[in-house]
């Protein structure tokens, strides 16, 4: 009984075999895709973490305000009572409180040490306000404070929120620009590798043309091989980047910036999109390089 005849290789398989499976261009393509994807994971992580931090700070400042009271010592108690009376009768305020000397000392301790004599220094008395939804009329509150407590100044943190919002927008833009530059660098490196592979296999290409192979068939072979190499390298780079981000310290209770650079929730799925994107970049870069080089070899 004769053994079954081997199945003929498909057109895709034959096309892939035209390109050598190993060599400098093979590892260069895989390494470039992996390294660029690894960097892209960290750029994405930094962009998302910075955006989260800026939004968190902006939201926290948006719901709070501060009143500073600077007045002669004999008027502090009278104006404090006036401020508390005004706040209690102002709609849109969820809660308010006067910050005592112990809390003021704790706030200033990181800069001036634990033995700061708060009572002997001309430090303004502070009041914290938390607004409800909807909030209060800040301009109307300022006018009432001027009338009832001339030494009181309302700070609704507008000057703090605006820079944070601008910083969040710029960080998002910088993240997108970084990812675009990484993609352009990967496309350039893969293009060079594809052109080098085509030049190295110039004799093979001439033989293929002699036996009737069309340029589209030859280009498809290189495009498929380099796309698969880029996808494989990018997959390894994405996994390595995720492992590196996962190994970073978790965000501490104070919300430290450098300890909260990981992904959160569905954000962990973003790096999974990078290998397909790398494969698409490699596909178009190799296709363009292949047809250009084949025209030069004509």
C-alpha positions in Angstrom: 0.0 0.0 0.0 1.5 3.3 -1.1 1.8 6.1 1.5 -0.5 9.1 0.9 1.1 11.7 -1.3 2.1 14.9 0.6 -0.3 17.7 0.2 1.0 20.5 -2.0 2.0 23.6 -0.2 -0.4 26.4 -0.4 0.4 29.7 -2.2 0.8 31.5 1.1 3.3 28.9 2.4 5.3 28.9 -0.8 5.3 32.7 -0.7 6.7 32.8 2.8 9.4 30.3 2.0 10.9 32.8 -0.5 12.2 34.8 2.4 14.9 33.3 4.6 13.4 32.6 8.1 16.6 33.8 9.9 19.4 36.2 9.5 20.2 39.8 10.5 16.9 41.2 9.0 14.9 38.7 10.9 16.1 39.5 14.4 16.4 43.2 13.5 12.7 43.3 12.6 11.6 41.3 15.7 13.9 43.3 18.0 12.8 46.6 16.7 9.1 45.8 17.0 9.6 44.4 20.5 11.7 47.3 21.8 9.4 50.0 20.3 6.3 48.2 21.7 7.9 48.0 25.1 8.6 51.7 25.1 5.1 52.4 23.8 3.6 50.5 26.8 5.4 52.8 29.2 4.5 55.9 27.2 0.9 54.8 27.3 1.1 54.1 31.0 2.7 57.4 31.8 0.1 59.3 29.8 -2.9 57.6 31.4 -1.4 57.9 34.9 -0.6 61.6 34.5 -4.1 62.2 33.1 -5.7 60.4 36.1 -3.7 62.3 38.6 -4.4 65.7 37.1 -8.1 64.9 36.8 -8.2 63.6 40.4 -6.5 66.8 41.7 -8.7 69.0 39.6 -11.9 67.3 40.8 -10.8 67.5 44.4 -10.0 71.2 44.1 -13.2 71.8 42.2 -15.4 70.8 45.3 -13.4 72.6 47.9 -12.5 76.2 48.7 -10.6 78.0 51.4 -11.1 81.2 53.3 -8.1 83.0 54.8 -8.7 85.4 57.7 -6.0 88.0 58.3 -7.0 90.4 61.0 -5.7 92.0 64.2 -5.6 89.6 67.2 -8.4 91.3 69.0 -10.7 90.9 65.9 -10.0 87.3 65.1 -12.7 85.8 67.3 -15.4 88.4 66.1 -14.6 87.9 62.4 -14.4 84.1 62.9 -17.9 84.1 64.3 -19.0 86.3 61.4 -17.5 84.0 58.8 -19.1 80.9 60.3 -22.5 82.7 60.4 -22.2 83.7 56.7 -21.2 80.1 55.7 -24.1 78.6 57.7 -26.6 80.7 55.8 -25.1 80.3 52.3 -26.9 77.8 50.0 -24.8 75.4 48.1 -22.3 74.6 50.8 -22.3 71.0 52.0 -19.9 71.5 55.0 -17.5 73.9 56.4 -15.1 74.1 59.4 -12.4 76.2 60.9 -8.9 74.6 60.7 -7.4 74.7 64.2 -3.8 75.4 65.2 -2.9 71.7 65.5 -3.9 71.0 62.0 -2.2 74.1 60.7 1.0 73.0 62.4 0.6 69.5 60.8 0.2 71.1 57.4 3.4 73.2 57.8 5.4 70.6 59.5 7.0 69.1 56.2 8.5 72.6 55.5 9.2 74.1 58.9 9.5 71.1 61.2 7.4 69.9 64.2 8.2 72.7 66.6 6.8 75.6 64.6 5.2 78.1 67.1 2.0 78.6 65.2 0.4 80.7 68.0 3.3 83.3 67.9 3.4 83.7 64.1 1.1 85.9 62.0 -0.4 82.9 60.1 -3.8 83.5 58.7 -6.7 81.5 60.1 -8.1 79.0 57.6 -11.6 77.8 56.9 -12.3 74.8 54.7 -15.5 74.7 52.5 -16.9 71.7 50.7 -19.6 72.6 48.2 -22.7 70.6 47.4 -24.3 69.9 44.0 -25.2 72.5 42.7 -22.5 74.7 44.2 -22.6 78.1 45.8 -22.4 81.6 44.3 -18.7 82.4 44.8 -19.0 86.1 43.9 -22.0 86.6 46.2 -20.1 84.9 49.0 -17.1 87.2 48.5 -19.3 90.3 48.8 -21.0 89.0 52.0 -17.5 88.3 53.5 -16.3 91.7 52.6 -19.3 93.2 54.4 -19.3 90.9 57.5 -15.6 90.0 57.8 -13.3 92.5 56.0 -10.2 90.4 56.7 -11.5 87.3 55.0 -10.4 86.3 51.5 -12.2 83.5 49.6 -10.0 81.2 47.4 -12.1 78.9 45.2 -9.0 77.2 43.8 -9.7 78.5 40.2 -6.1 79.4 39.7 -5.1 75.9 40.7 -7.6 74.0 38.6 -6.9 75.8 35.3 -3.1 74.7 35.2 -4.1 71.2 36.1 -6.6 71.0 33.3 -4.1 72.4 30.9 -1.4 70.0 32.1 -3.8 67.0 31.6 -4.5 68.1 28.0 -0.8 68.6 27.3 0.2 65.2 28.8 -2.4 63.5 26.6 -1.0 65.3 23.6 2.6 64.4 24.5 1.6 60.7 25.0 0.0 60.6 21.5 3.1 62.3 20.0 5.4 59.8 21.7 3.4 56.9 20.5 3.4 58.3 16.9 7.1 58.9 17.0 7.7 55.3 18.3 5.5 54.0 15.4 7.4 56.1 12.8 10.7 54.8 14.2 9.5 51.2 14.0 8.3 51.8 10.4 11.6 53.3 9.4 13.6 50.4 10.9 11.4 47.8 9.3 11.6 49.5 6.0 15.4 49.4 6.2 15.4 45.8 7.1 13.0 44.9 4.3 15.1 46.7 1.7 18.2 45.0 3.1 16.6 41.6 2.8 15.4 42.4 -0.8 18.9 43.5 -1.8 20.5 40.4 -0.2 18.2 38.1 -2.1 18.6 40.0 -5.4 19.8 36.8 -7.2 16.8 34.8 -5.8 14.5 37.5 -7.1 16.0 37.3 -10.6 15.6 33.5 -10.7 12.0 33.8 -9.5 11.3 36.3 -12.3 12.9 34.0 -14.8 10.5 31.2 -13.9 7.5 33.5 -14.2 7.0 34.9 -10.7 5.4 38.3 -10.6 6.5 41.2 -8.5 3.3 41.0 -6.5 4.0 37.4 -5.6 7.6 38.3 -4.5 6.4 41.4 -2.6 3.7 39.4 -0.9 6.3 36.9 0.4 8.4 39.6 2.0 5.4 41.5 3.4 3.9 38.4 5.0 7.2 37.3 6.6 8.0 40.8 8.0 4.5 41.3 9.2 4.6 38.1 11.2 8.0 38.9 12.6 6.8 42.4 13.7 3.7 40.9 15.3 5.7 38.3 17.2 8.3 40.8 18.4 5.6 43.3 19.4 3.7 40.6 21.3 6.8 39.8 23.3 7.5 43.6 23.8 3.9 44.2 25.0 4.1 41.3 27.5 7.5 42.6 28.8 6.1 46.1 29.1 3.0 44.8 31.0 5.3 42.9 33.4 7.4 46.0 34.0 4.4 48.2 34.7 2.8 45.5 36.9 6.1 45.4 38.9 6.0 49.1 39.7 5.0 50.1 43.2 1.3 50.6 43.7 -0.2 54.0 44.3 0.2 55.0 48.0 -2.4 56.5 50.2 -1.2 60.0 49.3 -1.6 59.4 45.6 2.0 59.8 44.9 2.7 60.4 41.2 5.8 58.2 40.8 4.0 55.3 42.5 0.8 55.3 40.4 2.1 54.7 36.9 0.3 51.4 36.3 -2.9 50.8 34.4 -6.3 50.6 36.1 -9.4 48.7 35.2 -9.9 48.2 31.5 -6.8 50.2 30.9 -4.8 47.0 31.1 -6.4 46.0 27.7 -4.8 48.9 25.9 -1.4 47.2 25.4 -3.1 44.3 23.8 -3.9 46.6 20.8 -0.2 47.4 20.2 0.9 44.1 18.5 -1.9 44.3 15.8 -1.0 48.0 15.3 2.7 47.1 14.9 1.7 44.4 12.4 -0.3 46.9 10.4 2.7 49.4 10.4 5.0 46.6 9.3 2.6 45.6 6.6 2.4 49.0 4.9 6.1 49.8 5.5 7.3 46.5 4.0 4.9 46.7 1.1 6.0 50.1 0.1 9.7 49.2 0.5 9.3 45.9 -1.4 7.7 47.5 -4.5 10.3 50.3 -4.5 13.2 47.9 -4.3 11.7 45.6 -6.9 11.5 48.5 -9.3 15.1 49.3 -8.7 16.1 45.6 -9.4 14.3 45.6 -12.7 
